[in-house]
């Protein structure tokens, strides 16, 4: 990842206010605004972990250590077994041993009556789980886990889904093995027409250049049967501001 930060907004504002001639050779001037990000600053932002595990820091965490962290820092929102749907859809559930074999999740297929799509049903790459937790969780204190704790909670979640055994220690050395058992690892499809646009947008609409308002009419109306459900809205609306209530005591169109 290559980043250049231009840090000094104040300097930018001053340059904009400055004399015309200074702005005229702005090319030279712009180069003196701000500074390149330092290696340490770039490093602090450069935390993404790729599916091929590039960017994954070295470390390790056991299922049981992860369970302890989970109970302390995650279970209140996601449930002890990642099953809660109170703040988010459940993280774990809905996958089977057969899915792990096949790399496709049966409950995602048409005709499934499984009520929700859990995270483990959908996620194809274990790196995504690792990266997301590392950068965003716990929700109330992102980036507060140590690297080993991230390995631990990922191990714990994978053990709940029977991707790894309960005595497992997940590490940078063996995470590729866990990837080979992700239930939906073969569930990502590449839809070629979305990318093959031959340099053109894939939108087929013809641009409207004149009398466009006559072509598109956006309206909204209350059907008669619902008109007086809330009384007369004209009498209930604010008198200040652009919104006036429609008189719903009269039939439609009157
Ligand atoms: C304060 C509540 C809270 C806590 C504590 C919390 N989470 Fe979350 N978690 C959320 C919310 C809310 C989302 C959805 C966020 C979003 O989509 O923007 C989420 C999303 C996730 C997801 C992504 C699910 C998906 O399918 O996108 C994972 C994985 C996850 N949390 C793991 C953890 C782990 C591990 C911990 C503990 C280290 C943790 N969470 C602690 C609230 C919490």
Boltz pocket constraint, residues with backbone or C-beta under 6 A from the ligand:
constraints:
  - pocket:
      binder: B
      contacts: [[A, 69], [A, 70], [A, 73], [A, 74], [A, 75], [A, 76], [A, 77], [A, 78], [A, 87], [A, 88], [A, 89], [A, 91], [A, 118], [A, 119], [A, 129], [A, 132], [A, 133], [A, 137], [A, 138], [A, 139], [A, 140], [A, 145], [A, 153]]
      max_distance: 6.0
